[in-house]
Amino acid sequence: MDPAQLRELAHRHRDAYLEALESLVRIETPTGDRDGAEALVEHLQRQLQGDGWSVRREPREHVGDVLLARLGQGEPGPATLLLCHYDTVHPRHSFGPHTWRIQDDLAAGPGVLDMKAGIVTGLLAPRLLHIAGLAPAGPVTLLISSDEEVGSGASRALIEAEAKAHDRVLVLEPSRDDGALKVGRKGVAGYRIALRGRASHAGLAPHDGASALIELAHLVLELAGLGDDAAGTTVTPTVAHAGTASNVVTERAELTTDVRVLNLAEAERVDAAVRGYAARDPRVAIEVTGGLNRPPMEANPANQALLERARRLAAAAHWSVEGSVVGGGSDGNFTSALGVATLDGLGSVGGGAHTGDEHVRIGDTLDRLGLVAALLTEP
């Protein structure tokens, strides 16, 4: 069966796709919600086992269990890791009575785009091959984590260990809003900078004080100046706190800063500058915590080759797909940094991620289902 037939088969299973997607969206799973995580993992475990996957749950202390499912282990051929997460950014009931809704070609709800539609793509792609009388070219592992939205601290080690045991990683995050796949993502760093000066009466003895607030102002401008548009580096001070009373020289202040970089060299440059900041007022002490959370997913030859394979399959199915480099990070940053060929953005197409308008475009998303099924057949 050629890619065009797999694409057509995916569209014929529109109702099954939407039924599976609705069942996931209605189980709300904000990061750290153990009840929601437990309900969703049990639901997914039943579905996967019913389709012949070997399923293992990896317990995590402060977030939900990670789900690890395998098909065709021990068979020859390239090993593929399908990478997903089920945690979302939306608090429970934030969508009111409209947890799930369909209008024309759009399906909407909390986490529908990021990334429960991607989970459904991972579930149904092998099922589609089975219906077509086909099989993946090699063993397949589906890893569904529970804390991607907060940095994957509880799942990173497992993700990296699994990536090293596979030949390629297909990340089922949403595509760029225009449908482009992702061969590169910026690395993400975050810093918390605490400043401690000396308090004094602002009216009676202002010069006896060392203002953490004034130093904070210098720091904000210094850090903002570290960005480099040509290199794709952004350094964005985001949250600041300072002061206790209107007549007291500020003793303590705090700044949170977001950093995005396209390569490790830029990450190292910014990190050295942040940690090397020297206070204008030597009486103000500076403490820096944090650093690089996700390494950059660079648009390297291995990732580009995987993109070209996807483009060839899409063209054979009479549609086209492009590649892109984007600012947001994903767990694909970890796998790509290990040198494992990684292609991201394969799960769904839509818009409004992390907002009350989060939605997928059903037709375009079904195209992705057919493409992932075709990629699984590639040797």
SVG drawing of the C-alpha trace seen along z (x, -y; Angstrom):
<svg xmlns="http://www.w3.org/2000/svg" viewBox="-21 -62 53 73">
<polyline fill="none" stroke="black" stroke-width="0.4" points="0.0,0.0 1.5,-3.3 1.4,-6.6 -1.6,-7.9 -3.6,-4.9 -2.5,-5.2 -3.5,-8.8 -6.9,-7.9 -7.3,-5.1 -6.5,-7.6 -9.3,-9.9 -11.7,-6.9 -11.1,-6.4 -12.0,-10.0 -14.8,-9.0 -12.5,-6.5 -9.8,-9.2 -12.2,-11.7 -13.8,-9.2 -10.3,-8.4 -9.4,-12.0 -12.5,-13.0 -11.9,-10.3 -8.5,-11.8 -9.5,-15.4 -12.4,-14.8 -9.9,-13.4 -8.3,-16.6 -4.6,-16.2 -2.9,-19.5 0.7,-18.7 0.8,-17.3 -2.9,-16.4 -2.5,-12.8 -6.2,-11.9 -6.4,-13.0 -3.1,-11.3 -4.1,-8.0 -7.4,-8.0 -5.7,-8.8 -2.9,-6.2 -5.4,-3.5 -7.5,-4.4 -4.5,-4.4 -3.1,-1.2 -6.4,0.6 -6.4,-0.7 -2.8,0.2 -3.0,3.7 -6.1,4.3 -4.0,3.5 -1.3,5.9 1.3,3.5 3.4,4.6 2.8,1.9 4.8,0.8 4.1,-2.0 7.0,-3.9 5.9,-5.5 6.9,-9.1 6.6,-10.7 5.2,-14.2 3.6,-13.8 1.7,-11.1 3.2,-7.8 5.1,-7.6 3.7,-5.1 6.0,-2.9 4.5,-0.6 6.3,1.6 5.4,3.4 7.5,6.0 10.4,6.1 13.3,8.3 12.3,8.0 14.9,6.8 14.7,3.3 15.1,-0.2 13.8,-0.9 11.4,-3.9 10.6,-5.8 7.3,-7.7 7.5,-10.5 4.4,-12.1 3.3,-13.7 -0.1,-13.8 0.2,-16.7 -1.4,-20.0 -1.2,-23.6 -4.9,-24.1 -6.3,-23.9 -9.3,-21.7 -12.7,-23.1 -11.0,-26.1 -13.0,-25.5 -16.3,-25.4 -19.0,-23.3 -17.0,-23.2 -14.4,-20.6 -14.9,-19.1 -16.5,-20.5 -16.4,-20.0 -17.3,-22.6 -16.8,-21.8 -13.1,-20.9 -12.1,-22.0 -11.9,-20.0 -11.3,-22.0 -10.7,-21.4 -8.0,-21.6 -4.8,-20.0 -6.3,-18.8 -3.4,-20.2 -0.7,-20.0 -0.7,-17.2 -3.5,-14.7 -4.1,-14.6 -0.4,-13.5 -1.1,-10.6 -4.0,-9.5 -1.7,-9.6 0.8,-7.4 -2.0,-5.0 -3.6,-4.7 -0.7,-4.7 0.3,-1.1 -3.4,-0.1 -3.8,-1.7 -1.0,0.5 -2.6,3.6 -5.9,2.7 -3.9,2.3 -2.2,5.7 1.1,4.0 3.6,3.9 6.2,1.4 9.7,1.9 11.1,2.5 10.2,2.4 8.2,-0.6 8.2,-2.1 5.6,-4.7 6.7,-6.8 4.0,-9.1 5.5,-11.3 3.7,-13.3 5.7,-16.5 6.9,-17.9 5.1,-21.2 7.3,-21.9 10.6,-20.8 10.5,-17.0 12.5,-16.7 10.9,-13.4 11.1,-11.8 14.2,-13.1 16.5,-10.3 14.0,-7.7 13.5,-9.6 17.2,-9.8 17.8,-6.1 15.1,-5.0 16.3,-7.4 19.8,-5.8 18.2,-2.4 16.4,-3.5 17.5,-4.5 15.0,-7.4 12.6,-9.5 9.3,-10.8 8.0,-13.5 4.2,-13.7 4.0,-17.3 1.9,-19.6 3.4,-21.0 3.9,-24.7 0.6,-26.5 1.1,-26.5 1.7,-22.7 5.5,-22.8 7.4,-20.0 10.2,-20.8 13.8,-19.8 15.1,-22.3 14.0,-23.9 15.7,-26.5 17.3,-25.4 15.7,-26.7 17.4,-28.1 15.8,-29.8 17.5,-31.7 16.4,-33.0 18.6,-35.8 18.4,-36.9 19.8,-40.2 20.5,-41.1 21.5,-44.7 21.1,-46.6 18.0,-48.2 17.8,-51.7 15.3,-54.5 14.6,-56.1 14.1,-59.6 16.5,-59.7 19.5,-57.7 19.1,-56.7 22.9,-56.6 23.3,-54.0 21.3,-51.6 22.4,-49.5 19.4,-49.2 18.7,-45.8 16.0,-47.5 18.4,-49.9 20.7,-47.0 17.8,-45.0 17.2,-47.8 20.8,-47.7 20.6,-43.9 17.4,-43.9 19.0,-46.1 22.2,-44.2 20.5,-40.9 18.1,-42.2 21.1,-43.4 22.5,-39.8 20.0,-38.9 21.3,-38.5 18.8,-38.7 21.3,-37.4 22.1,-34.4 18.5,-33.7 19.2,-34.3 16.6,-35.9 17.2,-36.8 13.9,-38.0 13.6,-39.2 10.1,-38.0 9.2,-38.3 10.6,-40.7 9.9,-41.2 11.4,-43.9 10.7,-46.0 8.7,-45.9 7.6,-49.5 7.6,-52.8 10.0,-54.4 12.6,-51.6 15.6,-51.2 15.1,-47.9 17.1,-45.1 16.0,-42.1 14.9,-41.7 14.5,-38.8 14.4,-38.4 13.4,-35.5 14.8,-35.4 13.9,-33.2 16.7,-32.4 16.3,-30.7 19.2,-29.7 19.7,-27.9 23.1,-26.3 25.2,-25.4 27.8,-28.0 25.2,-30.7 23.9,-29.0 27.4,-29.0 28.0,-32.6 24.8,-33.8 25.3,-31.5 28.8,-33.0 27.4,-36.5 24.6,-35.8 26.8,-34.2 29.5,-36.7 27.4,-39.8 29.1,-42.2 26.9,-44.4 27.3,-48.2 27.0,-48.5 29.5,-46.1 27.4,-46.0 24.7,-44.1 25.2,-40.4 24.1,-38.4 23.1,-34.7 22.3,-32.9 20.4,-29.6 19.1,-27.8 20.6,-27.2 20.0,-25.3 16.9,-23.1 16.7,-21.8 19.6,-21.7 18.9,-23.1 17.5,-20.7 19.8,-21.7 18.8,-21.3 21.6,-18.7 22.1,-16.3 20.3,-13.4 17.2,-15.5 17.2,-16.9 17.5,-13.4 14.4,-12.3 12.6,-15.4 13.5,-14.6 12.1,-11.1 8.8,-12.6 8.6,-15.1 9.1,-12.3 6.3,-10.2 4.0,-13.2 4.6,-14.0 3.8,-10.4 0.5,-11.0 -0.2,-14.1 0.4,-16.8 3.5,-18.7 5.2,-19.4 8.0,-21.8 10.5,-21.9 11.1,-24.7 13.0,-25.8 10.9,-27.1 11.5,-28.8 9.6,-26.5 11.3,-23.4 10.1,-19.8 11.4,-16.5 12.8,-16.1 15.5,-18.6 16.9,-15.9 16.9,-13.1 18.4,-15.2 21.2,-16.4 22.2,-12.7 22.7,-12.4 19.6,-10.4 17.7,-11.4 14.7,-13.3 11.7,-14.8 9.2,-16.8 5.7,-18.3 4.2,-15.0 1.2,-14.7 -1.4,-17.2 -2.1,-20.6 -4.0,-23.4 -3.6,-26.6 -4.2,-28.3 -1.9,-26.1 -2.0,-26.9 -5.0,-29.2 -8.8,-28.9 -8.9,-28.6 -6.8,-25.5 -7.9,-23.4 -6.8,-21.0 -7.7,-21.0 -9.1,-17.5 -8.3,-17.0 -4.7,-18.1 -4.2,-16.1 -5.5,-12.9 -2.8,-13.6 -0.3,-13.5 -1.7,-10.1 -1.2,-8.7 2.3,-10.1 3.4,-8.7 2.0,-5.3 4.1,-5.5 7.2,-6.5 6.9,-3.5 7.1,-1.3 10.3,-2.9 13.4,-0.7"/>
</svg>
